[in-house]
Amino acid sequence: MSNASDPTIMSTPAVDRTGPDTDILLATEGLTKHFGGLTAVDSVDLSVKEGELRCLIGPNGAGKSTLLDLITGQLESSEGSIYFDGMDLTDLDTHERIDAGLSVKFQSPHVYEDLSVTENLQIPLQRTDRDVNETINRTLDRIGLSARRDVQAAELSHGQQQRLEIGMATTLDPELLLLDEPVAGMSVEETNEVAELIQSLNDDGMALVVIEHDMEFVDEISQQVTVLNQGEIFRQGTIEEIQDDPDVRRIYLGEEA
């Protein structure tokens, strides 16, 4: 996104909130999702800046994964808007949001186990004119799987499969990557490897939103933290501010305020 003003760009809510005159890459406004009588996401206003690494935390049932599904287009919103890089994504299909520069890696690995690591990485590149070999080599190096490029994905460890799927999500160099509990079920060593990968992606300029329960992991990677509770934004701030907030500890950890 360019920060230079372009007089040919018409003013719209999407441009005003996430266009070239702002440093905001993603913004939701009044984003709401009802499931019958249940409100899973309730009027959420969330902003993510260019190059920001934001963690999204909260107790089970807080609406974190539902919010991610709304942003990626897996779910249709009941109310509200989603703006990204000057575009209104609210009514776009998932593939159109990916074409706009947004990518996602869900909690459970969605790799093709009967294909090799390299073949898995080729899949997102099928609709592009990128140099496939160069992109795959760069991605393999980035995710630390160069030595296993010809191995079937089924033979990878859980942590390696998670890194492979992050690689699949980043082959197109998205401006924003959404990760849903990327270290769930991992060993300490695997968690550290994913933390290094996430920080490396962010150092390269990629913005990330990471949903996570592991507070040690959040402490290691986060720049800003958003706390969801009962579908609403409860608190936002640095990890230090969030950890020191007695109300956050009460709703997230069950501690007495």
CORLIN-V909112 format. One record per residue. N is the residue number from 1. OMEGA is omega in radians with two decimals (999 if undefined). Layout:
n->N omega->OMEGA
n->N omega->OMEGA
//
This chain:
n->1 omega->3.10
n->2 omega->3.09
n->3 omega->3.12
n->4 omega->-3.13
n->5 omega->3.12
n->6 omega->-3.07
n->7 omega->-3.13
n->8 omega->-3.12
n->9 omega->-3.13
n->10 omega->3.12
n->11 omega->3.03
n->12 omega->3.07
n->13 omega->3.14
n->14 omega->3.13
n->15 omega->-3.14
n->16 omega->-3.07
n->17 omega->-3.01
n->18 omega->-3.09
n->19 omega->-3.00
n->20 omega->3.13
n->21 omega->3.13
n->22 omega->3.00
n->23 omega->3.12
n->24 omega->-3.14
n->25 omega->-3.13
n->26 omega->3.06
n->27 omega->2.96
n->28 omega->3.14
n->29 omega->3.12
n->30 omega->-3.03
n->31 omega->-3.01
n->32 omega->3.05
n->33 omega->3.07
n->34 omega->2.94
n->35 omega->-3.02
n->36 omega->3.12
n->37 omega->-3.13
n->38 omega->3.03
n->39 omega->-3.07
n->40 omega->3.07
n->41 omega->-2.93
n->42 omega->3.02
n->43 omega->-3.08
n->44 omega->3.00
n->45 omega->-3.09
n->46 omega->3.08
n->47 omega->3.07
n->48 omega->-3.11
n->49 omega->3.02
n->50 omega->3.06
n->51 omega->-3.10
n->52 omega->3.01
n->53 omega->-3.05
n->54 omega->3.05
n->55 omega->3.14
n->56 omega->-3.08
n->57 omega->3.12
n->58 omega->-3.14
n->59 omega->3.08
n->60 omega->3.14
n->61 omega->-3.10
n->62 omega->-3.14
n->63 omega->-3.05
n->64 omega->-3.10
n->65 omega->3.08
n->66 omega->3.09
n->67 omega->3.10
n->68 omega->3.14
n->69 omega->3.08
n->70 omega->-3.12
n->71 omega->-3.09
n->72 omega->3.14
n->73 omega->3.05
n->74 omega->3.07
n->75 omega->3.06
n->76 omega->-3.11
n->77 omega->3.04
n->78 omega->3.12
n->79 omega->3.01
n->80 omega->-3.04
n->81 omega->3.08
n->82 omega->-3.14
n->83 omega->-3.10
n->84 omega->3.04
n->85 omega->3.10
n->86 omega->-3.13
n->87 omega->3.01
n->88 omega->-3.10
n->89 omega->-2.89
n->90 omega->-3.06
n->91 omega->-3.12
n->92 omega->3.04
n->93 omega->-3.11
n->94 omega->-3.09
n->95 omega->3.10
n->96 omega->3.10
n->97 omega->3.08
n->98 omega->3.10
n->99 omega->-3.13
n->100 omega->3.10
n->101 omega->-3.14
n->102 omega->3.11
n->103 omega->-3.04
n->104 omega->2.97
n->105 omega->-3.08
n->106 omega->-3.01
n->107 omega->-3.13
n->108 omega->3.13
n->109 omega->3.09
n->110 omega->3.10
n->111 omega->3.10
n->112 omega->-2.94
n->113 omega->-3.12
n->114 omega->3.09
n->115 omega->3.10
n->116 omega->3.08
n->117 omega->-3.14
n->118 omega->-3.13
n->119 omega->3.06
n->120 omega->-3.12
n->121 omega->3.12
n->122 omega->-3.01
n->123 omega->-3.13
n->124 omega->-3.08
n->125 omega->-3.02
n->126 omega->-3.07
n->127 omega->-3.08
n->128 omega->3.06
n->129 omega->3.13
n->130 omega->3.01
n->131 omega->-2.99
n->132 omega->-3.10
n->133 omega->3.14
n->134 omega->-3.13
n->135 omega->-3.14
n->136 omega->3.12
n->137 omega->3.12
n->138 omega->-3.13
n->139 omega->3.10
n->140 omega->3.10
n->141 omega->-3.11
n->142 omega->-3.07
n->143 omega->3.05
n->144 omega->-3.12
n->145 omega->-3.13
n->146 omega->-3.10
n->147 omega->-3.11
n->148 omega->-3.02
n->149 omega->-3.08
n->150 omega->-3.14
n->151 omega->3.04
n->152 omega->-3.10
n->153 omega->3.13
n->154 omega->-3.11
n->155 omega->3.14
n->156 omega->3.01
n->157 omega->3.11
n->158 omega->-3.13
n->159 omega->3.12
n->160 omega->3.08
n->161 omega->3.11
n->162 omega->3.11
n->163 omega->3.09
n->164 omega->-3.12
n->165 omega->3.02
n->166 omega->3.09
n->167 omega->3.11
n->168 omega->-3.11
n->169 omega->-3.06
n->170 omega->-3.12
n->171 omega->-3.11
n->172 omega->3.11
n->173 omega->3.14
n->174 omega->3.05
n->175 omega->-3.13
n->176 omega->3.09
n->177 omega->3.10
n->178 omega->-3.10
n->179 omega->-3.14
n->180 omega->3.13
n->181 omega->-3.03
n->182 omega->-3.12
n->183 omega->3.12
n->184 omega->3.08
n->185 omega->-3.08
n->186 omega->3.00
n->187 omega->3.12
n->188 omega->-3.13
n->189 omega->3.13
n->190 omega->3.11
n->191 omega->3.12
n->192 omega->3.13
n->193 omega->3.13
n->194 omega->3.08
n->195 omega->3.11
n->196 omega->3.13
n->197 omega->3.14
n->198 omega->3.14
n->199 omega->3.10
n->200 omega->3.10
n->201 omega->3.13
n->202 omega->3.09
n->203 omega->3.11
n->204 omega->3.08
n->205 omega->-3.13
n->206 omega->3.02
n->207 omega->-3.14
n->208 omega->2.92
n->209 omega->-3.03
n->210 omega->3.00
n->211 omega->-3.07
n->212 omega->3.06
n->213 omega->-3.07
n->214 omega->-3.04
n->215 omega->3.06
n->216 omega->3.09
n->217 omega->3.10
n->218 omega->3.14
n->219 omega->-3.08
n->220 omega->-2.97
n->221 omega->-2.86
n->222 omega->2.93
n->223 omega->3.07
n->224 omega->-3.10
n->225 omega->3.01
n->226 omega->3.13
n->227 omega->3.04
n->228 omega->3.04
n->229 omega->3.14
n->230 omega->3.06
n->231 omega->-3.10
n->232 omega->3.01
n->233 omega->-3.07
n->234 omega->3.11
n->235 omega->2.98
n->236 omega->3.12
n->237 omega->3.07
n->238 omega->3.13
n->239 omega->3.13
n->240 omega->3.13
n->241 omega->-3.13
n->242 omega->-3.13
n->243 omega->-3.11
n->244 omega->-3.08
n->245 omega->-3.10
n->246 omega->3.12
n->247 omega->3.06
n->248 omega->3.12
n->249 omega->-3.13
n->250 omega->-3.07
n->251 omega->-3.06
n->252 omega->-3.06
n->253 omega->3.14
n->254 omega->-3.13
n->255 omega->3.04
n->256 omega->3.14
n->257 omega->999
//
